[in-house]
Amino acid sequence: MIFALVALVAIFGAPGTSHAQEDDERTVRARINNRVAGENEPVEGVTVTISTGGEELDSAETDENGQVEFTVQGRRDYTLTVDRDTLPDGIDIEEGEETNTITAASFTSSSISRTFVTGESLVTETPFIDELAQRLVNGTRFGLLIAISSVGLSLVFGTTRLTNFAHAEMVTFGGVVAFVFNVTGLSFLGWLPFADERGRFPLIAAGVITVLLGGLFGLALNGSIFGPLRRRGYSLVTLMVISVGLSIALKNLFLHRFLSRRRPYADYARQSAMEFGPITITARDLIVTIISFVVLVAVALSLQRTRIGKATRAVSDNIALASATGINSEQIIRIVWFAGGALAALGGIFNAVDEQVSFEMGAQLLFVMFAGITLGGLGSAFGALLGGFLVGMFVELATFVVPSELKNAPALVVLILVLLVRPQGILGRAERVG
C-alpha cells in the first residue's frame, strides 16, 4: 500500500513533466513515393520545405527511404512543399499536388506524417480480402488488449459485486507510471541495476516495476477505501458512486500533471512495419500481441488449475458458501485486487506503447471493457477473456462501416443489445430476481 502511494508521489513530484509548454516539440515527416506498376518506390534527394504563416522554417532532402523529418515548435498550421525542380529525371508530380497543408487540429499526437506520390495515380482499390485480413490482425491485437485490461474489472465484480468505475484510472496508472520510470526518471533510483544516472529504466524493466506497483495500487484501493466501507455494510450503489468520484479525482490528477498532451515512451516509439502478404504489423505490436496472449492463457490456467484460482471462482460463485467451506474470502478478495491492478497496469502499458501516454487513456477504454465483460458474463473471468476479445475484434471490424474516430461506438451498441437480449452474457448464468 505504501509503495503504491510512493508511486503516486513519484508521478506528481518527478521533475520535467508537470507543466508542458505551449510550444512543445513536434515532429513532421514527409515521404515521397514514385508509383510504378502498382508499387511504391522511395524517391531520394528531393528537397522538401516546411513553412508556417508564409514563413519558411526549414528545408531538407529526402533520404534513401524517401523520407524527410522536421522538428517544429507547437501545434500550428504547417505547409509542406516539394521542390519539383529537384525531382529526378522522368519523375514528376501533378500540378497543385506539390504542397500539403497540415492543420493544427491534425496533431492528435506528437508526430504526423504526409505522403507525396509521383508517377501513377495512387487511387487504387485494396482487395476486400486483403483489408479484411489486416483488420482481423488489428482486431486480435485490440481484443487481447481489452481482455487483459478488463479481467481485473470482472474479477472484482465477481468477488465483491462492486462495479468499479475507477478501474479505468488503474489502466491509466500503468501507462503513466511506466512513463515516469522510462522517460522522466527518478534520480534517487539511479543506483539500481538497469537504471541510468537520472534513474530512467528501459521500458521492459519499467514495465515490470509498473505491473508490481499496479498490483499494490489495487491492493491499496481495497485496503483503504472499498474494503473498510464494504465491511461496514455500505451498499453496492454507494460503493459504485464512490468509485465514480474516485475515477474523476484520479483523472483530474493525471490531467493536472500531464495536461492534455500525448507522450511516447523513450523505447520502441518508431518501428518499421513488417509485411506478411497483405498484412503489415510492427515488431512492437507483434510482440505485445504475443505477450498478451501468453498472459491471458496463464491467467486462464491459474484460475482453472491452481488452488487460489479455484478459490477465486468459488468466491465469485457464492461468497457465503465459499466462506462456509473454509475459504478465506477476504484474502481472496485482496489477491483479486492485486491481480486486477497488475493486469490493468499491464494493459495500460501495452495501450500506451501503441497510442502514447494520455491522462484519459483508460477512460477511453472503460465502456469498451464494460461491453466486453457484459458480453462474456459479469463476474466471470473466462467471460471477460472471451467477451473482451470479441468486442475488441468487433470494434476493429466496425471500421468497415463507421469512421475510425467512432470505432468504439459499436461497443456501446453491443452493451445495450446484450443487456436487452441476454443480460447474463455468454458464459454467465441467469439469476432469479425477487
N, C-alpha and C positions, 0 to 999 in steps of 0.2 A: 504494500500500500504506500509506504514511504517512497519507494523507488518510483512509483507512478507519479507521485506529486513532484519529485525531483525532476522527472522528465518534463512535466508541465512548466516548471520554473525555467528549465533549460530552453524551452520553446520561446517563452516570453522574455527571457533575460539574455539570450545569446545576441552578441553584437552583430550589426551588419544586416539585420533582416527586419527591423522594426518599422522603418518608415521609408518606403520606396519613393524615390524622386519622381517627379512628373516626367523628366527627360531620361527615363531608363533606357538602357541599350537594347536594341532590337536588331535582328538580322534579316536582311532582304536578299534573297537568292534569285538569280535569273539563269535560265538554261536555254540554249539554242540547239534545236534538233533539225536535221535535214531528213525529210520524209522521202524515202526511196523504196519503191516496191513494197509498201506497207510496213517498212521497218524504219525506226528512228535511229539516225546516226548522229552523234555529237559533232558540233562544229567548233573547232578550236581557233583561237586567235582573233575573235571578233570583239570589237570594242563596244561595251555597254555603259551607258551613262545613267546615273540616278540624280534626280533633281526634286526640289520641293518649292512650291510657290514661284516657279520660274527661275529659281536659283540653282545652279549646278553644284552638287555636293561632292561627287566623286565619279571616276570612270576607271574601268579595268577591262582586261581582255579575258575571254573565256579560256579555261584550261582544257586539258585533253579530254575531259568528260563533258565539255560544252557548257561548263558552269562558271559563274562568277558570283562572288559574295560581297555584300556591303554591310557595314555596321552603321546604323543610324541611331539618332537620339530621339526617343519619344514616339508616340502614336500620332502620326500626321498623314497627310496625303502625299504620296510619292509617285513619281513618274519614271519608269524605266524606258530608255530609248536605245535602240540598236543602230549603230553607225553602218548604214548599208554599204558605204564605200569600203569597209573593211571585210565584207563578206568574200569568201574565196571565189575564184572564177567559176562560172557555171552555176552558182548558187545565188538565189535572190529571194527576197521576201515581198509579199504583196504590198502594194501601196496602202498606207494607212495602218498596216499591221506591225510597223516597226516600233510603236510605242505601246505601253501598257501602264495604266494608272492603278495604283493601289490606294484605296481609301483608308482612312483611319479606322473605320469600323471593321475593316477586314482583318485587323490584328487580333485574332482570338487567342494567340499565344505569342511567345517571344520571337518567333521566326515566321516568315512567309515566303512562298516561292511562286514564281511565274515562269511560264514556258513560252518561247517563241518558236514557231515552226516555219521552216523554209521548204521549198520543193512542193510535193504533192499536198493536197488538202488533207487536213487532219480529221475531217469529218468522215468517220468510218463507223460501222456498226459492229459492236462487240457481240459475238455469238452468245445467245442466251445461256447455253450450257456452260460456256466459259465464265460468264458473270455469275451464274448460279454456284459454280464450284468455288469461286472466290468468296461469295457471300457465306457459303457454308463453313469455310475455314474461318472467316471473321466471326461468324456466329458461334462456332465452337469455342474460340478464344474468349469471347464476351460471355458466353453462357457459363464457362468454367469460372470466370471472374465473379459473376453474380452468385454462383453456387458457393464458392469459397467464402464470400463476404456474408452470405445470409445464413450459413449453418448455425452460427452462434445465436443469431436472432431467433431461429426456430427452436434451438435447444433451450434458451432462456424462457421462451413462451411455454414449451412443453413441461419444464420442471417447476415453473413459478406462475404460469398463466399471465405473465406480465407482457404487455405489448410495448416494447422498449423503443420509442422513437429516437432516443439518444444513441441508438446503435449506429446511425449514420455518422455521428461525430466520432465514434470509435474507429470507423473506417478512415475518416479524415485524420484522426490522431496518428494512425500508422504512416500515412503519406507525409505528414508534417514532421513527425519526429525523425523519420529517416532522412528528410531534407536537412534537418539540423545537424545530424551526425555526419552526413555525406558532404554538404555544401558549406554550411555556416561554420561548423566546428566548435568544439568546446575545449578551450586552451588547457584547462586543468586536467584533461584526459590525454594530453599529448604523450605521456609516458607509457601508455598502454600499447600492446602489440597491435600492428596493422595501422595505428594512427600516426599522422604526421605531426609536425611540431605545433600546428594550430588545432590539433585534436580532431581532425577530419578523418573519417574512415572510408575505405572503399565501400561501394553500395552493398556488396554481399555481406560484409561484416556489419555495416549499419543496419541492414535488413534483419540480421539475426538478433541484434540488440533490440531493435524496434519491436519485433514479434514478442520477445520476452516482456518488454515494457508494456506492450499492448495487453498481454495477459494480466499483468499486475494492475493495469489501469481498470480492466474489467472487474478484477477482484476488489479493487478499491471502491468502485461504484456500488458493488453489492454490500461490502462491509461497512461503508459509511453512510449510505443513503437507503438503498432498496431493502437490504436485509433487515436492519433495525425497524424500518417502517412496516415491513411485512409481518414481523414478529409481534408488533404492537397492534396488529389487526386492522391496519388501514386497508380500505377497499381497493380492488384492482383498478377501478376507474380513477381513484385518487392517485395511485402509483403511475398510471398512464399519463395523467395530466402533469405530474412531476417530471416524468421523462421528457415530455414536450418542452417544459420550461428549461430543463437541463440542456436539451438539444439547442434551444435558442441561445442560451447563455454561452455554451461552448462554441457555437458557430460565430457568435459575435466576438469572442475572444480570439479565435483564429483570424477573423476579418480585421480586428484591431492590429494584430501582429503582422499579417501578410498583405493587408489591403486586398484589392480585387485582382492582383496580378497572378498569372500562372507562371510557375518556375520549373525548369527542368532539373533533374539530378545532374551531378557532375559526370557520372558514368553512363555510358550507353545512350547518350542523348541523340547521337547521329548514327544511323545504321543504313547500310546499303541493303536493298531488298534482294532476296534470293528468288529465283524463278524455278518453279516445278510445273512445267507445262503451262497451263493458263493461270496458275496460282502464283501469286507473289507474296512473300512474307519475309520479314526481317529475322535475323538470327535471334534478336532480343525477344520478339513476340513468340517465336517458336519455342524458345527455352522457357518462357513464362507459361506457355500453354502446357508444356510437358510437366513442369513443376506443379502447376495447379492440378493436373490430372493425378499425379502421384500422391499429392497431399490429400485429395479427396478420396482416393482409394484407401489410403492409410486411415483416414477418419472413419470410413465405412467399415473397414476391417476391425478397427478398435471397438467400434460400437457393437459389432457382431460377435467378436471373439473374446474380448478381454472382460475381466470381472467388473471393472469400472464402467465399461461400455454397457454391459448387461444391466448393471445397477442404474445407470442413467436412463436406459429405456424403461426400466421398471418404475422409476420415479415419474417419468413422463406419462406413463400409462395411468398410474394411480399412486399418488404420493402417500396417501394414508395407508394403503395396503402395503406399499414398499416399506414404510417405516415399521409397520406391524411385524414384518418378516425379519427385522433386524438391520435393515439398510439405514445408514446414517444419512438421512435426506439432506440435512444442512451441509454436510461435507460434499455430497454430490453436487448440490447447487453451487457451492464455491468453485468446484472443479469446472462446472459448466461455464460459469462466468469467466474463469481464467482462459479456458479453451476458446470460448466465444470471442473474447477480447483479442487473443493471439491471432485467430483466423481473420478477424475483422482488420487487424493491423496489416496482416499479410496481403489481404485483398486491397487495402489502401495503397500499399507499396506497388503492387502489380498494376493498379489503375494509374498511379502517378507516373510509372515508368513510361506508359504509353500516352497519357493525356496531360502530363505535367501536374505539379502540386498546386492545389487551389483550396481556399478556405471552405468551399461548398462542394467539394468533390464527392463526399459521402452523401450529402443531401440530394445530389442529382441522381444517385442510385437508389435512394431509400424506397421509393414506391415500386421500382423495378424489383427490389429484393422482396418487398411485401407481396407483389404479384407472384413471385417465384414460390415463396413458402406457402402462400394460399393455394396455388395450383397443386403443389406437391402434397399439401396436408399440413395444417397448422400444428406445430408441436412435434412433427416427425422430422428427425434428422435426415433420414433417407428421402423423405418427401422434399426437403429443402435442396438436397443434391439434385434430384430429378427435376423438380419444378424450376429451380434456378437455371439449370442448363437449358430446359425447354423454352423458358421465357427469353433468355438471352439469345437463343437461336431465332426465336420468332421476331424479336425486336430487330435483329440484323436483317432478316429476310424481308421485313416490312418496308425496308428502304426501296424495294421494287415499286411500291405504290405511294409512299409518303416521302417528303423531303427528309434528308438525313438529320436536319435540325430537330425534326419532330419524331425521330425514330423511337423515343421512349414512350410516346403517347399510346401506341398499341398495347403496351404492358398494362396500362390502366384499363383498357377495354377487356383484356384477359382477366384482370382482377374483378371487374364488375360481373362478367359473364360467369366466372367460377362461383362467385358468391350467390348468384341467382340460380344457377343450374345444379352445381354440386359443391355446396359450401364446405364439405369436409375434405375436398381436394382428392387427388388421385389415390394417394396412399393413406389418407385419413379415414377414420371410422365415424359413421353417423352417430350422433348422441341424442338421446331423448331429452327434450326440454320441457320443464314443467312437471 
